[in-house]
Amino acid sequence: MKKTGRNLRLQPKLMLGLVAMAALLMLVLTPIISRIYRGHMEEFYSDLAFDQASIASNVIDGDSIEKYYITGEKDDYYEEVRQYLLTVKHEMGLTYFYVVVPQKEDMYYIWDAGDPGEAGVCDLGDADAYYGGGNELMHAAFAPDADRVILITNNEEYGYLASAYVAILDSAGKPVALASVDISMDMVNDQIRQLILTSLLVVCSVLAISIVAYYFYIRHILIRPLGTLHQATGKLVQSNLENLDDFRVDIGTGDELQELAQAFQYMTTELRDYIQNLASVTAEKERIGAELDVAAHIQASMLPCIFPAFPERPEFDIYASMTPAKEVGGDFYDFFLVDDDHLALVIADVSGKGVPAALFMVIARTLLKNVAQTGLSPKEILETVNNQLCENNDEGMFVTVWLGIYEISTGRIIASNAGHEQPALRREGGAFELVRDRHGLVLAGVKNFRYREYELTLDPGDTLFVYTDGVTEATDAGLTLYGTERMLEAMNRCPEAEPEQLLHMVKDDIDRFVADAPQFDDITMLSIQRRKSC
């Protein structure tokens, strides 16, 4: 078996497939795990922020906030609240814990829990711009019984934050400020990276163990049996299909591979029998071919094949040809002298092809010649032969025949047509045209059928052309018929041609039309020309 450098064995292919599957699995799982974890963490920190903001909104006195907002002066209660916010901020790990009054353009700070010197901490009366969509959310939260408001932002200035806003109400139930909590979630990204790394390590370890285990499992149930089958096929090829009696493939997996091995064993047994039969069939075919070749020569020798046929008779010129579609054909032509002044002309087409048609052709030709030599008219010849062929015709074969008796001295032809093609006639100086004769039934069709006769006269220089349907029904590769029109056109290219030249012209034109398409029917033609007197 031929091998190339690009061939890849099944084992590495399987391993590469498993690795690729594992890599794909990790690519799919990693973003899913990250998304799920991030969602859970955002929900956790949001709940934490909202809980602390809600507690502060309940603890802080709303009436005092309105006083700080108007006067901007601090007192002991202010410091007490600031210390509370700062303590909660440290203990709960909050990033920012502040109380603001949302204004139209900015936030007015009341408290902002922070250590001395801590950057970004605002004092009472400071104002700061909204950020990250906080304007709409903070105003939405600034109402009694407002829905839970959480803002998730991630920017360079403040980082990754979860912000919660809860309204602080005065004694009349009016919102006066917002308890606001910001919790940094930057550690979430670190945790996600750590989670991804840990997940990858765990998944890779599990997949590596699974791949190795699955590989050895596949190797046991698939690769080894396939290797056995591969070795068996290699030995089969190297043996050049000889000594097949000792060929065995033993695979006991109990699954489809065992069935495949059994099928291969059965195929090898059948192949051995086929080779043995092929040898005998080939020998028989060669014998039959040789016999068919002899039969073809015998058939050809039965037809007139020496031309000029009657060199001692200057009154006429005659030529005929038959090209069988198979080794032996069913078409035939014949011409012979009935007496010194009468020449019988016959062209026929037996149904079917091959040996059966050839046998029927021999019978029909022999009967036609024997009966014609008794001196009967063409119609009587056909009626007699028809009845003879109908006897014991169990295979239902038949033959089309055109038969004419040509009177040499006068050029008169008495003809009868048994289901055959119409002849073509060219008058001196004219063109070939079909003779529209009336057809009778084919021979061996119906017993006691009555045939008709008609008369033609060949004047000096006139030519008669008869043929079988293999001429007009020759087909090209597109299954287009050659047809009668093309036949007449080919003959009329050189209307003065003698019979031999005429038949060669038609055959050459058929070959050009058909080209490489196979010949499906015998091609048989006969032509007679009455010569001009010297």
N, C-alpha and C positions, 0 to 999 in steps of 0.2 A: 504494500500500500504506500502511496506517495505521501510524504510528510513535508510540511513547510515550516519555516522558522516562526511563523505567526500562530501556529496551532497552540491552543491552550487546553491542558488536560481538564478533566471533569472535576478533580479534587480542588485545584486552585480556583476554578470557576465557582464552585460551591462556597469556598471560603470567602472569596471576594463578595459573593452575593450576601452572605451572612453579615460580613462587616459593613457592607453598604446599607443593609437593612437596619443594623444597629445604629449607624450614623444618622440615618433618616429618622429613626425613632427618637434619638436624642435631640435632633433639630426640631422635631415636632413637640416633644415633651417640655423642653426648656422654656420656651415662651409661655406655654400654657401654665406651667408651675409658677413662673414669675408673675404672671397676671393674677393668678388666684391668690398668691401670697400677698401681693401688693394690695389687692382689694380688701383682704382681711385686715391688713395692718392699717390701711386708711380708715376702715370702719372702727378699729379699736381706738386709734388716736382721736378720731372724731368724737366717739362716745366719751372718752376721757375729758376732752376739751369742753364738750357740752355739759358734762356733769359738773365740772368745776365752775363754769360760768353760771349754771343754774343755782349752785349753792351760794355763790357770791351775790347773785341778784336777790336772794332771799335774806341774806345776812345784812346787806348794806341798807341804810335808811335812805329812802328816796327823797324825803323832805329836806335832809341835810344837803343832798346833791344840788338841789335847786338854789340853796343859799350860797354854796361855793361857786356855782356857775354865775350868780348875779354879782357877788361881792369880790370873789377871787381871794378871800382871806381864809387861812387855815386855823384850826383849833385842835383841841386834844382829841376829839373824835376823829378828825381827819388823820392824825398821826396813828391812831389806833387801827383805823381801817387800812392805812398804808402798810403798817406792820403785819397785819393779817394777810394782806395780799402777798407781801414779800415772803412770809413764812410758807404759805401754800405753794408759792412759785418754787421755792427751794425743795420743799419736801416732795412735791409731785413732779419735779423736773420740767416745769413749764418754761417755755422760752420767753413769752411775754404774758403779763397779767395786768390788765388796765381797764379803767372805766372812762368812757368817752361819751360826749353828747354829739350825735350825728347832726351836722349842719349841711347846708346845701352844697357847699364847695369843699368843706374839709371837716375834720374831726376835732372837737374841743376836748382837751384832756382834763379830767378831774383827778384821777389817780393813774400812776404808771409805776408798778412795783419794780424796783431796781436797787442795786447796791450803789453806794457813793462812787462816783467816777465811772460807772458802767456806761458804755457808749450806747447812744440811741434812746436813753430813758428821758421821757418828757415830764415836765412839772405842771402844776395846776395853772390852767390858763393857756398852755401851749396848744398850738393847732398843727395839724399834719394832714397831708393829702391822702385821699383814699388810694388803695392799690389793688391790683388784681381783681377788679370787679367788685370790690368791697362796698362801693357806694350803693348800688342797688340792693345788695344783700343786707347791709346794715340798716338801711331805711325800711326794708321789708321786716326785719326783726324788731324794729322800733315801734311796737304796737302791742297792746294787751292781747294775750293768748295767741301770739304769733306762732306760725309753724316753726319747727326746728330748722335753724339756719346754720349750715356748715360750708366753709369755703376752703377748697384745696388749691394752693398756689405753689409754684415752683419757679423762682426767678433768681437772678444773680444777687439782688440787693438783700433779700430776706431769706433766701434758701427755700427748702421744701417744707411748707407749713400746712398744718390743719388748724383752721381758725373757727371758733364758735362764738355766737353772739346771742345774748339773752337780755331782754328788756328789764330794767329796774323801775319799779312803779312807786309813786308817792302814796300817801295815805288815802288819796282820792281815787287811786287806781289808774292814774295817768302815767304813761312812760316818761321818765325824765332823763335816762341815760342807758347805756349798754354795758353790761359786764362782758368783757371780751377776753378770750384766752387764745393764745397762739402756741402750738406745740410743734417743735421741729421734728421733722421726719427724715432728716438727712441720714440717720442711722438705718432707715428702712432700705435705702439703696445699698448700703454696705451689707446689711443682712441678706438682701436679695442676691448680691454677688457671692456672699458666702454660701447661701443656700444653693445657688446654681452650681458652684464649685463642688460642694458636698454631694449634690444630686448627681452631678456628672461622674464623680468618683464612684458613688454607689452603683449608678446605672451601668457604668463601664465595667465595674467589677462583676456585677450580676450578669451582664450581657456576655462578658468574656468567658465566664464559667459556663453560661448557657450555650454559647457558640461552640466551645470545645466539646461539651457533653453532646450537643446535638450533632456536631461534626462526626464524632466517633460513632454515634448512633446511625447517622446516614451512611457512614462508611461501611458499617456492618450490614445494613439492610439493603443498600443500593449500590455503592461504589464497587465493593468486592464482587457481588454477583454480575454487575455490568462488566467488570474487568475480566471475569471468567468468560462471559459471552464474547467480549472483544478478542480475547486470546483464541477462542474457538473459531471465530470468523477469520482471524488472521491466518490460522493454520489451514483453514478451508481455501483461502485465496492462494496461499503459498503452494498448496498441493495441486493447483491448476485443475481443481474439481476431479481429482483422481483419488482412488482408494476411499470412496465415500462410505463403504461398508463399515469401516472402523470409526466413523465420526460419532462422537458423543458429547452432549452438553448436559452436565449434571449440576443443577441449581435447585436446592431444596428450601427456598424461602417461604413457600406456601402462599405466595401472593401473585400479583400480575407478572413479576419477573420470572417466576417459575413457569407460568403459562407462556410467557414470551420464549423462554428457552425450549419448552416443549413444542411450541409452534415452529421454532427455528429447526429443531430436530426433525419435525415432520416435514418441513420445507426441504431440508437436505435429503431426506429419504425420497420425497417426490422428485427432487432435482436429479437424484441418482437414476430413478426410474425413467425420468424424462430424457436424460442423456442417452440411456440405453435405447429407449424407443426412438430417439432422434437419429441415432446411428442407423437403426434398421429402416426408419422412414426415409432417411436421406438416401440410403442405398436403393430403396424401392422407388423413390422419386427419380433418381438418376436412371434407373432401369426404365421407368415409365417415360421419362424425358427422351431417352434413346428410342423407345418404341414410337413415341409421338413424332419424333423427327423422321423416322422411317415412314410413318403413316402420312406425314406431310409430303414427303417425296413421292409416295405412292399416289396420293391425291393429285399432286401437281402433274404427275406423269399421265393421269387419266384424262386430263384436259388437253386440248390441242395447244401445243406450246412451241411448235416449230414454225417460224415465219421467215419468208413468205410461205403461206400455207399451201397455195396452189400455184406454184411458179409456171406451170404449163397452161394456166388459164388467164390470159391477158384481159378478159372481159371485166374483171372486178378485182378489187383489193380489199382484204379483210384483215382485221387485227383485234385481239382481245387480251384482257389482263384480269387477274384476280389477286387481291392483297388481303389475306385473312387477318381477322382481328386477334385470333389465337393461333396455336400451333397448327391446328387444322380448322377449316372453315365450313360454313353451310351454304355459301354461295357457289354457283358454278355456271359456266358457259359451255356451249358446244356448237360446233358447226361441222357438217359432213354432207357429202354428196349422196342424195337419194338415188339419182341416176345421172346421166351425163348432162342433163339440162336443168336439174333441180338441186338446190342447195338448202339444207335445213339449218335454220338459225335458232339457237335456244339460249336464253338467259334466265336464271332462276335464283330464288332466295328461300332457303329452308328456315323454318322457325327455330329459334334457339341458337346456341353456339357450341363449339367444342366437338368432342367425339360423337355424341348422339346426333348432332346436326350433320356431321360428316358422313356417318353411316346412312342416314336418311337420304343425304345428297347422292350417295353412290347408287342407292336403290332407284331414286327418282330419275337420275341421269340414264341409268341402264334401261329402264322401262321406256323412257321417252325416245331414246335412240332406236331401240328394238321395234317399237310400234311405228315410229316415223318411217322406217325403212320398208314397211309393208305397203307404202304408197297411199295411206289414208290422208284425208284433208286435215289441216291444223285443228279444227274443232273436234273432229273424230279422234285425233290422237289424244287430245286433252281429256275427252270423255272416257276413253278407254283406260288411260293411265290413272285418271281420278278414281275409277271404280277399283282398279287394282290396289292403289295405295290405301283406299278406305278399308280394305280387308285386314283384319288383325292389327289395326292401328290403335292399340290400347293406350299408348302414350299421348295420343291426341296431337301428333305433330302434323304440320302441313307445309306446303311449298307454294310460293307464287311463281308463275311462269309466263314469260312472253315467248311465243313460238311463231316463227314465220317460215314459209316455203318460198324461196326466191327462185324465180324462173330466169335462168342466166341469159337466155336468148332475147327475152323481151324486157327484162327489168321489173316484171310484175311480181309483187309479194302478196301472198295470201297469209294473213296473220290472225292469231287469236290470243287473247289476254286473259290469264287466270289470276286476277288480283294483283298484277304487277304494275311497275311504274310506267308512265306514258313515254313512248319513244320520242326522240328529237330528230327532225328531218331538215336538211338544208338542200334547197334547190340550187342549181347552177347559177352563180352570180348573186345569190341571196344570202340570207342569214338563217341560222338554226332556229327552228320553232318547234314547240311540242305538238305531237300528233294526238288530238283529243279523242282517243279510242275509248270504247266502252269496256269496262272491266267485267269479267265474270268472277265467280267464286274461286277461292284458292283450291289447289288440288289437295285431296284427302280431307276436304271439309264436309261435303254431303255427297253421298253416293247417288249416281244417276243424274247428276246435274248436267244441264244442257248449256253448251258454250256457243258463242257467236264468232263469226269471222268477219274480217273487213279486208279491203284490198288497197295496196299502195303500188305505185309505179315509180321506179327509179329511172329517170332519164339520164343520159350520159353526163357525168360531172356531179350528179346528186350523191349525197352522203346520208346514211341512216346511222343513228347512235342510240344504243339501248344500254341500260344500266340498272343496278340494284339501288335500294334505298340507302345503302351505306355511303353513296355519293352525296345525296341531298341532305342526309341527316348527320353528316360529320359535324362535330361541335368543337368550338374553341374552349379556352379555359373558363369563359363566362357563360358556357352552355348555350351559346348562340348557334343556330343551325346554319350550315353552309347554304342550303336552299337551292331551288331550281333556278332562280334568277341569276345567282352567282355562276352556276354551272353554264347557263346559256351565254352569259357575258364572257366567261373564260373561253368557250368554244368559238365565239364570234370575233375574238381578237385576231384570229388568223383563219378566216372561213375557208380558205383554199387548202388547208392542211390535209394531208393524207391520213388515213385511219391511225397508223402508229403514232405519228406526230400529234394528232388530235388527242389521243388518250394520255400521252405524256403531258401535254399542256394542262389537261383537266386535273391529273394527279398532282402535278407541281403546284397548281393553284390551290388545291385542297390542303396540301402540306403547308403552304404559306399561311393559309387561314387558320388551320388547327394549331400550328406551331408546336408547343411542347405538350399539348393536351393529349391524353391517351386515346387510342383508336378503339371505339366500342363496337364497331360493326365491320363486316367484310366489305371491301370496296371492289366491285366487279363491273367491268365495262366491255362493250363489244361494238365495233363500228365496221360497216361495209360501204364501199364506194363503187359506183358503176363508172368504169373508166370510159373516157372518150375514145372513139375509134380513131386509129391512126390514119 
